[in-house]
Amino acid sequence: MKKIIKIYLPLVLLLGLVFLFVQPNPYFRRAIIYNTADISDHEIFNERIVESDIHQAWKISPGFNSYKLTSNDLFLLNKYKTIAFLIIKDTNLLFESYWDGYSEDSMSSSFSMAKSIVSLLVGIAIDEGLISSVDDPVSRYIPEFDNKKYNITIRDLLTMSSGLEWNESYHNPFSVTTKAYYGKNLNKLVLRAKSVEPPGEKFEYITANPQLLSIILKNVTNKTLSEYASEKLWKPLGAKNDATWSLDQENGYEKAFCCFNSNARDFARIGQLILNNGAWNDKQLISESYLKDALTPASFLADKKNKPIDFYGYQWWICSYNDTMIYYARGILGQYIITIPEKNMVIVRLGHKRSKEKINHHPVDLYEYIDLALKIY
């Protein structure tokens, strides 16, 4: 056996090197080299700037950082490798802390929180009359999408019920999601997705849906997703720093399903916009009617257990906790923008990990961060 290993091991290693560095799928090489996603992945991708403008600083609460984290608090935050924890209460900065060399200006990836931002941009495009209705067929805005088996609507994309075939695997280097993350022809990839089930019936969380929404936005606005986000959100919200949106290649397309890169203080502005019912400084950035629909569970859909959906709206997560409604955006490594309207509170948590355990479709650590924020409050 040892002799066989000695003979064939060099051959196996050689074939592996050839496969990684010669074979015609560079996305696979990147997937092997970088392995799973990391909050600093903006450093390895091409990016487009989401420009900020005049900074509107957060007001500082009189009790800012008066709470001292206990050993139990620190255990929770360290357990999931937290880099930022921030609380906005009544539009004032109440608490913030950073770890692992990060600060208020440090950039990290939003991952799937970007989906919630895309949803807001869709609402703005509807308000502007660029999109007539969420019930419009996708093919009306993407003509090359008109060869699907079923008539998929914008609402189907927003509610993750398009019925498109997509392998949403984050740890398989051969999956289409890995190809979307590391590949260089993102929009072409999602446009090839096949219809396999009738839309508007089952909830299936897939990358293709928000990416298709971004193609619609580009077609109706004649702007890149980053330009539209800058004009309609980032500048009006008074973000301190430019954000970036990772691209599939140089001068390519934004990865709308992930990869909006910013910091805790500026991410919190998205949460405050939700609490303000779409208004900022007396200007309505997005209509209350769209936000109401976006934050209403898509209960006409069924989950994998055939139960009505009560946890998801238009690319926003919805949670009832201790008889209090919570609306939040989340990313795969424990990125959260959490809004608690009853408390007029925004919580932002950024980090490297999240709990693998879920209760009612929500990661366990979500509840822990809410409990900690309420204790600090």
C-alpha positions as CSV (number, residue, x, y, z in Angstrom):
1,M,0.0,0.0,0.0
2,K,2.8,2.4,0.9
3,K,4.5,1.7,-2.4
4,I,1.3,2.5,-4.3
5,I,0.9,5.7,-2.4
6,K,4.5,6.7,-3.2
7,I,3.9,6.0,-6.9
8,Y,0.6,7.7,-7.4
9,L,0.7,10.6,-4.9
10,P,2.9,12.8,-7.1
11,L,0.6,12.1,-10.0
12,V,-2.4,13.1,-8.0
13,L,-0.7,16.3,-6.8
14,L,0.3,17.1,-10.4
15,L,-3.2,16.6,-11.7
16,G,-4.5,18.7,-8.9
17,L,-2.2,21.6,-9.8
18,V,-3.1,21.3,-13.5
19,F,-6.8,21.4,-12.6
20,L,-6.4,24.4,-10.4
21,F,-4.1,26.5,-12.6
22,V,-4.7,25.3,-16.2
23,Q,-8.4,24.2,-16.4
24,P,-10.7,26.9,-17.9
25,N,-12.8,27.7,-14.8
26,P,-11.0,30.5,-12.9
27,Y,-13.9,30.8,-10.5
28,F,-13.1,27.3,-9.2
29,R,-9.5,28.2,-8.6
30,R,-10.6,31.2,-6.6
31,A,-13.1,29.1,-4.6
32,I,-10.3,26.6,-3.7
33,I,-7.8,29.3,-2.9
34,Y,-10.1,31.5,-0.8
35,N,-12.4,28.7,0.4
36,T,-15.4,30.0,2.2
37,A,-16.5,33.7,2.2
38,D,-14.9,36.2,4.6
39,I,-15.9,39.6,5.7
40,S,-12.8,41.1,4.1
41,D,-13.6,39.6,0.6
42,H,-14.0,43.1,-0.8
43,E,-10.3,43.1,-0.9
44,I,-10.1,40.3,-3.5
45,F,-12.9,41.5,-5.8
46,N,-13.2,44.4,-8.2
47,E,-15.5,47.1,-6.7
48,R,-17.6,50.0,-7.7
49,I,-17.9,53.0,-5.3
50,V,-21.2,53.9,-3.8
51,E,-20.5,57.6,-3.2
52,S,-21.4,59.5,0.0
53,D,-21.9,63.2,0.1
54,I,-22.5,65.5,3.1
55,H,-22.0,63.6,6.3
56,Q,-24.8,63.7,8.8
57,A,-23.3,62.6,12.1
58,W,-25.3,60.6,14.6
59,K,-26.2,62.5,17.7
60,I,-24.6,61.1,20.8
61,S,-26.8,59.9,23.6
62,P,-26.1,61.4,27.1
63,G,-25.7,57.8,28.3
64,F,-23.4,56.8,25.4
65,N,-21.3,53.8,26.4
66,S,-22.2,54.1,30.0
67,Y,-23.0,50.4,30.0
68,K,-20.0,48.2,30.7
69,L,-20.1,44.8,29.0
70,T,-20.1,41.9,31.5
71,S,-18.1,38.7,31.2
72,N,-21.3,37.0,29.9
73,D,-21.8,39.7,27.3
74,L,-18.2,39.4,26.1
75,F,-18.5,35.6,26.0
76,L,-21.5,36.0,23.6
77,L,-19.8,38.5,21.4
78,N,-16.5,36.7,21.3
79,K,-18.2,33.3,20.7
80,Y,-19.3,34.5,17.3
81,K,-16.2,36.6,16.7
82,T,-18.0,39.9,16.7
83,I,-16.1,42.9,15.2
84,A,-18.8,45.6,15.8
85,F,-21.8,46.0,18.0
86,L,-23.8,49.2,17.8
87,I,-27.1,50.5,19.1
88,I,-29.0,53.6,17.9
89,K,-31.9,54.7,20.3
90,D,-34.2,57.5,19.4
91,T,-31.8,58.5,16.6
92,N,-29.0,58.8,19.1
93,L,-25.9,56.7,19.3
94,L,-26.3,54.8,22.6
95,F,-23.6,52.2,22.5
96,E,-20.8,50.9,20.2
97,S,-17.8,48.7,20.6
98,Y,-15.3,47.2,18.2
99,W,-12.9,44.3,18.2
100,D,-10.2,42.6,16.2
101,G,-8.7,45.9,15.0
102,Y,-11.9,47.2,13.5
103,S,-13.3,50.8,14.1
104,E,-16.2,53.0,13.2
105,D,-14.7,53.6,9.8
106,S,-13.7,50.0,9.0
107,M,-15.2,48.4,6.0
108,S,-16.6,44.8,5.9
109,S,-19.1,42.9,3.8
110,S,-22.8,43.0,4.3
111,F,-23.2,39.6,2.6
112,S,-27.0,39.0,2.2
113,M,-28.0,42.3,3.9
114,A,-27.4,43.6,0.4
115,K,-30.6,41.9,-0.6
116,S,-32.6,44.1,1.7
117,I,-30.9,47.2,0.2
118,V,-31.9,46.0,-3.3
119,S,-35.5,45.6,-2.1
120,L,-35.5,49.3,-1.0
121,L,-34.1,50.3,-4.4
122,V,-36.9,48.4,-6.1
123,G,-39.4,50.3,-4.0
124,I,-37.9,53.6,-4.9
125,A,-38.0,52.7,-8.6
126,I,-41.7,51.9,-8.2
127,D,-42.3,55.2,-6.5
128,E,-40.6,56.9,-9.4
129,G,-42.7,55.2,-12.0
130,L,-39.8,53.3,-13.5
131,I,-41.4,50.0,-12.5
132,S,-45.2,49.9,-12.8
133,S,-46.0,47.2,-10.2
134,V,-44.5,44.3,-8.3
135,D,-47.0,42.2,-10.2
136,D,-45.3,43.0,-13.6
137,P,-43.7,40.0,-15.3
138,V,-39.9,40.1,-15.1
139,S,-39.7,39.7,-18.9
140,R,-41.3,43.1,-19.3
141,Y,-38.0,44.6,-18.0
142,I,-35.6,41.9,-19.0
143,P,-36.7,40.8,-22.6
144,E,-34.1,37.9,-22.7
145,F,-35.9,36.4,-19.7
146,D,-39.0,35.7,-21.8
147,N,-38.2,32.1,-22.5
148,K,-39.2,30.6,-19.1
149,K,-41.8,28.0,-18.5
150,Y,-43.8,30.2,-16.1
151,N,-44.7,33.8,-15.9
152,I,-42.4,35.0,-13.1
153,T,-43.2,38.4,-11.5
154,I,-41.2,41.0,-9.6
155,R,-43.1,40.0,-6.5
156,D,-42.0,36.4,-7.0
157,L,-38.4,37.6,-7.0
158,L,-38.9,39.8,-3.9
159,T,-40.5,37.0,-1.9
160,M,-38.1,34.3,-2.9
161,S,-40.7,32.3,-4.7
162,S,-39.6,32.4,-8.4
163,G,-39.5,28.6,-8.8
164,L,-36.1,28.9,-10.5
165,E,-33.7,26.0,-10.3
166,W,-30.6,27.0,-8.3
167,N,-28.3,25.1,-5.9
168,E,-28.0,27.5,-2.9
169,S,-24.9,25.8,-1.5
170,Y,-22.2,28.0,0.1
171,H,-19.6,25.3,0.8
172,N,-19.6,23.3,-2.4
173,P,-17.0,24.6,-4.9
174,F,-18.9,23.2,-7.8
175,S,-22.3,24.8,-6.9
176,V,-23.8,27.6,-9.0
177,T,-23.8,29.9,-5.9
178,T,-20.0,29.5,-5.6
179,K,-19.8,30.2,-9.3
180,A,-21.9,33.3,-8.8
181,Y,-19.7,34.5,-5.9
182,Y,-16.3,33.8,-7.5
183,G,-17.2,33.8,-11.2
184,K,-17.0,36.6,-13.8
185,N,-20.3,36.3,-15.8
186,L,-22.8,36.7,-13.0
187,N,-25.8,38.1,-14.9
188,K,-25.4,35.6,-17.7
189,L,-25.4,32.9,-15.1
190,V,-28.7,33.9,-13.5
191,L,-30.4,34.5,-16.8
192,R,-29.8,30.9,-17.6
193,A,-31.6,29.6,-14.6
194,K,-34.5,27.4,-15.5
195,S,-38.1,27.4,-14.2
196,V,-38.8,24.1,-12.4
197,E,-41.8,25.0,-10.3
198,P,-44.7,27.4,-10.6
199,P,-43.8,30.8,-9.1
200,G,-45.7,32.4,-6.2
201,E,-46.3,29.1,-4.3
202,K,-43.1,28.0,-2.4
203,F,-40.5,30.0,-0.5
204,E,-37.0,29.1,-1.8
205,Y,-34.1,31.4,-0.7
206,I,-31.8,31.6,-3.8
207,T,-29.2,34.0,-5.1
208,A,-30.7,34.4,-8.5
209,N,-33.7,36.4,-7.3
210,P,-32.0,39.6,-6.0
211,Q,-29.6,39.4,-8.9
212,L,-32.4,39.5,-11.4
213,L,-33.9,42.4,-9.5
214,S,-30.6,44.3,-10.0
215,I,-30.8,43.7,-13.7
216,I,-34.3,45.2,-13.7
217,L,-33.0,48.2,-11.8
218,K,-30.1,48.7,-14.2
219,N,-32.4,48.5,-17.2
220,V,-35.0,50.9,-15.9
221,T,-32.7,53.5,-14.4
222,N,-29.9,53.3,-17.0
223,K,-27.5,53.5,-14.1
224,T,-25.3,51.0,-12.3
225,L,-26.7,49.6,-9.1
226,S,-24.0,51.5,-7.2
227,E,-24.9,54.8,-8.8
228,Y,-28.6,54.3,-8.1
229,A,-27.9,53.3,-4.5
230,S,-25.6,56.4,-4.0
231,E,-28.2,58.8,-5.5
232,K,-31.3,57.4,-3.7
233,L,-29.9,56.1,-0.4
234,W,-26.3,56.7,0.5
235,K,-26.1,60.4,-0.2
236,P,-29.6,61.3,1.2
237,L,-28.9,59.2,4.3
238,G,-25.7,61.3,5.1
239,A,-23.4,58.3,5.2
240,K,-19.9,59.3,6.5
241,N,-17.9,57.0,4.2
242,D,-18.2,55.9,0.6
243,A,-19.4,52.3,0.4
244,T,-18.4,49.9,-2.3
245,W,-20.2,47.1,-4.1
246,S,-18.2,44.1,-5.2
247,L,-18.3,43.3,-8.9
248,D,-18.1,40.0,-10.8
249,Q,-15.2,41.5,-12.8
250,E,-13.6,44.8,-13.7
251,N,-16.3,47.3,-14.8
252,G,-18.7,44.4,-14.4
253,Y,-22.0,43.9,-12.5
254,E,-22.6,44.3,-8.8
255,K,-23.1,41.1,-6.8
256,A,-26.6,42.3,-5.7
257,F,-27.2,39.2,-3.6
258,C,-24.3,40.1,-1.4
259,C,-21.2,42.2,-1.0
260,F,-22.3,45.8,-0.2
261,N,-19.3,46.9,1.9
262,S,-19.5,49.5,4.6
263,N,-19.3,50.0,8.4
264,A,-21.6,49.7,11.4
265,R,-22.5,53.4,11.8
266,D,-23.4,53.8,8.1
267,F,-25.2,50.4,8.0
268,A,-27.4,51.7,10.9
269,R,-28.8,54.4,8.6
270,I,-30.6,51.7,6.6
271,G,-32.2,50.5,9.9
272,Q,-33.2,54.1,10.9
273,L,-34.8,54.6,7.5
274,I,-37.0,51.6,8.2
275,L,-37.9,53.1,11.7
276,N,-38.7,56.4,10.0
277,N,-41.2,54.7,7.6
278,G,-39.0,55.6,4.7
279,A,-38.4,59.2,5.5
280,W,-35.1,61.1,6.3
281,N,-34.9,64.7,7.3
282,D,-38.5,65.3,6.3
283,K,-38.0,63.9,2.9
284,Q,-39.7,60.6,1.9
285,L,-37.0,58.5,0.3
286,I,-39.2,55.5,-0.2
287,S,-43.0,55.3,0.2
288,E,-44.7,54.0,3.3
289,S,-46.9,51.8,1.2
290,Y,-44.0,49.9,-0.3
291,L,-42.3,49.5,3.1
292,K,-45.5,48.2,4.6
293,D,-45.7,45.5,1.9
294,A,-42.0,44.8,2.2
295,L,-42.3,44.2,5.9
296,T,-45.4,42.1,5.7
297,P,-44.9,38.3,5.8
298,A,-45.6,36.6,2.4
299,S,-48.1,34.3,4.1
300,F,-49.5,33.2,0.8
301,L,-46.3,31.2,0.3
302,A,-45.5,27.8,1.9
303,D,-42.1,26.8,3.4
304,K,-40.5,23.3,3.0
305,K,-42.8,22.0,5.7
306,N,-45.8,23.4,3.9
307,K,-46.4,26.0,6.6
308,P,-47.4,29.6,5.7
309,I,-44.5,32.0,5.6
310,D,-44.4,34.3,8.6
311,F,-40.7,35.2,8.6
312,Y,-40.0,36.9,5.2
313,G,-41.4,39.8,3.2
314,Y,-39.7,41.6,0.3
315,Q,-36.0,40.6,1.0
316,W,-36.5,41.5,4.6
317,W,-36.7,39.1,7.6
318,I,-39.6,39.4,10.0
319,C,-39.6,38.1,13.6
320,S,-42.0,38.3,16.5
321,Y,-40.0,38.1,19.7
322,N,-41.6,38.4,23.2
323,D,-44.7,40.0,21.5
324,T,-42.5,42.6,19.8
325,M,-42.1,42.8,16.0
326,I,-38.6,42.8,14.7
327,Y,-37.6,43.6,11.1
328,Y,-34.1,42.9,10.0
329,A,-31.5,42.3,7.3
330,R,-29.0,39.5,7.7
331,G,-25.8,38.1,6.2
332,I,-24.4,34.6,6.3
333,L,-21.6,35.4,8.8
334,G,-23.8,37.1,11.4
335,Q,-24.3,40.5,9.7
336,Y,-27.4,42.1,11.1
337,I,-29.3,45.4,10.8
338,I,-32.0,44.9,13.4
339,T,-34.9,47.3,13.8
340,I,-37.3,47.3,16.8
341,P,-40.0,49.9,16.1
342,E,-41.6,49.6,19.5
343,K,-38.3,50.8,21.1
344,N,-37.3,53.1,18.2
345,M,-34.0,51.1,18.2
346,V,-31.6,50.0,15.6
347,I,-29.0,47.3,16.3
348,V,-26.0,46.6,14.0
349,R,-23.9,43.6,14.6
350,L,-21.0,42.6,12.3
351,G,-18.6,39.7,12.6
352,H,-17.2,36.4,11.4
353,K,-19.7,33.8,12.6
354,R,-23.3,33.2,13.4
355,S,-25.2,30.4,15.2
356,K,-25.9,27.3,13.1
357,E,-29.0,26.7,15.2
358,K,-32.3,28.4,14.2
359,I,-35.6,29.0,16.0
360,N,-38.5,29.7,13.7
361,H,-36.2,30.3,10.8
362,H,-34.1,32.8,12.7
363,P,-30.5,32.2,13.9
364,V,-30.3,31.8,17.7
365,D,-27.7,34.6,18.0
366,L,-30.2,37.1,16.6
367,Y,-32.3,36.7,19.8
368,E,-29.1,37.0,21.9
369,Y,-28.1,40.3,20.4
370,I,-31.6,41.6,20.8
371,D,-31.6,40.6,24.5
372,L,-28.2,42.3,25.0
373,A,-29.3,45.5,23.3
374,L,-32.4,45.7,25.4
375,K,-30.4,45.1,28.5
376,I,-28.0,47.9,27.6
377,Y,-31.0,50.1,26.9
